[in-house]
């Protein structure tokens, strides 16, 4: 396995990409593999370790190459900075497909909570000029993921928002300072179009930190643009379940019924993308 960490953006050297990659040797001959890029959550103020390496290991076990993006948070997360970082990460993976044994036609983003916002952003913010400017003369769709996996994602900046996430992106100290422009800009349901990649979403009905309406609003926006999706709403469970098992249950009590989301997501990926 190739395990290494690289920096992806000179302007934000704190942004790093760590690989968990199956490579061939004299006995093993892996074909180019589909790849999952993991974006841990943390409200754009920190990065949750529970939603980083344990997720990578789970997808690695399923035969996916995996990268974990440790993107900028706090003061470094203002405006399109995280969206640029995830775009650069996807570009880096595709540009180095041979080195990492990656199938560039199957590069998926997977995010949790605010990381879900970032994973979804990778599907809607790969065309804005501010993002494109950092991608050089690469093909216009170099940073478009093949699909997104969104776990209890922050989506909207409006009524059902996780306001702290939107404040971080907007550079506002408090939700009272948010403008209508801020809210519209970072409400991802407003930016879905026919070029947005398919999505797998899961959430819990009981989530009080990021209300379930976030996933419902994104799914509705996808439906309106005729973009395929799969959506699972589990009746029980708090926010931040991660794998919803003992491995990631130190701070959030696991709900065994929700742990099947990984199996469901992998089945969806295999059924629709091979």
C-alpha positions, 0 to 999 in steps of 0.5 A: 500500500502506498501511504503518503501525504502531500501538500496540494496548494501553495497558498494554503500549505495546511491543506494536505492529501493523504493516500491509502492506495493499493499498488501492484507488486511481483505477486499482485496485479491490481487494475486501475481502481475506483477512488474515494476522496474523504472530507471529514467534518467539523463545522469548518472549524476543525477536522474530525479524526473519526471521519477521516482514517476510519472511513478510508480503511472501510472503503479500502477494504471494499477495494477502493483506493482512498485519499483523505483531504485535510482542508483549511478550517477557521480563518483559512476556510473563507470563501471558495478556499475549501472548494478550491482545495477539493478541486485541486485534490481531485485534479491531483488524483487524476493527474497522478492516476498512473502513480496511484493506480487510479481509474480517473473516470471513477473518482468519488468524493465522500464527506461528513457534515461540513465535509459533506458540504465540501463534498457536495461543493465539489459537485457544484463549484467546479466551474466558478471562475475563482475555482477555475483560476487555480486549475490552470489550463486543465480540462474544464471538468478535471475537478468534477467528481464522478459522484458524491457520497454525502453523510448528514451533509450541511447543504443550506445556509437558510432556515435549516442551516448549520449557521457556524459552517456558513459563518466560517465560509462567509468570514462572519463572526456571528450568524447575525452578520450573515447577509442574504448574499452569503446565504445564497452563495453557500446554499448548495441547493441553489447551485445544482444544475444538469452538470452536477454529478449523481449523489448518495445521501444519508441522514437521520431523522433525529439529527438536531445539529444539521437537520434532515431537511438539508439532505431533503433539499439537496435531493429535491434540487437534484430531482428538479435537474433530473440528476440521479440520487439515492437517499436514505433517512434513518429514523434514529440517531444523533449527528456525527455517527461516522461509521456508526460502530464502536470504531468511531463511537467514542464521542457519539453513541453508535446506532447499529441500524445506521451502520449499513450506510457503507454497504448501501453506498458501495452497492450504489457505486458498483451498480451504477459506476462499476 
